[in-house]
Amino acid sequence: MGKRFTQEERDTVLLAIKNGTSVVDASNEFGVSTHTIYKWLKGQADNTGTSSLEISRLRRENAELKEIIGELSLEKKRAKKNTPGS
């Protein structure tokens, strides 16, 4: 039978994933199988049915999109500066 993890250990792993650590990285860092982590995440679904893993993925995607928006805004400002008559 596999190792039993305390609730504190589970919470630590799930918090790391919530903060953007991938399941594979958390598995390696904390010595927990990816299968076990996915089971914990499935059990952590909130009232809307959204899992911690999905929330984590959406947060990463949101950060990437914000970065793209920032880059595009800078490009637009530079283009505006370089346009004659501006």
C-alpha positions in Angstrom: 0.0 0.0 0.0 1.2 3.5 -0.8 2.2 6.2 1.6 -0.5 8.0 3.5 -0.4 11.8 3.4 -1.6 14.1 6.1 -4.2 16.8 5.3 -1.4 19.3 5.9 0.7 17.6 3.2 -2.2 17.5 0.8 -3.0 21.2 1.4 0.7 22.1 0.8 0.7 20.3 -2.6 -2.7 21.7 -3.6 -1.7 25.2 -2.7 1.5 24.9 -4.8 -0.6 23.9 -7.7 -3.2 26.6 -7.1 -0.3 29.1 -7.2 0.8 27.9 -10.6 3.1 24.9 -10.1 2.3 22.2 -12.6 1.1 18.8 -11.4 4.3 17.1 -12.7 6.5 19.6 -10.9 4.5 19.3 -7.7 4.7 15.5 -8.0 8.5 15.6 -8.3 8.9 18.3 -5.5 6.7 16.6 -2.9 7.1 13.0 -3.8 3.5 12.4 -4.6 2.3 10.5 -7.7 0.5 12.6 -10.3 -2.4 10.1 -10.1 -2.8 10.9 -6.4 -2.6 14.7 -7.0 -5.3 14.4 -9.7 -7.5 12.5 -7.2 -7.0 15.2 -4.6 -7.8 17.9 -7.2 -10.9 16.1 -8.2 -12.0 16.0 -4.6 -11.3 19.8 -4.3 -14.0 20.9 -6.8 -15.8 23.9 -5.6 -19.5 24.6 -5.6 -19.4 25.7 -9.2 -17.8 22.3 -10.2 -14.6 24.0 -11.2 -11.5 22.1 -10.0 -8.4 23.6 -8.5 -6.5 22.4 -11.5 -8.9 24.2 -13.9 -8.6 27.4 -11.8 -4.8 27.1 -11.8 -4.8 26.7 -15.6 -7.1 29.7 -16.0 -4.9 31.8 -13.8 -1.8 31.0 -15.9 -3.8 31.7 -19.1 -5.0 35.0 -17.6 -1.4 36.0 -16.8 -0.2 35.1 -20.3 -3.0 37.2 -21.8 -2.2 40.2 -19.6 1.4 40.0 -20.8 0.3 39.9 -24.4 -2.0 42.9 -23.9 0.9 44.8 -22.3 3.2 44.0 -25.2 0.6 45.1 -27.7 -0.1 48.3 -25.9 3.6 49.2 -26.0 3.8 48.4 -29.7 0.8 50.6 -30.3 2.4 53.5 -28.3 5.6 53.1 -30.2 3.8 53.0 -33.6 1.9 56.1 -32.7 5.1 58.0 -31.7 6.7 57.1 -35.0 3.8 58.1 -37.1 4.3 61.5 -38.8 1.9 64.2 -37.7 1.4 62.7 -34.2 
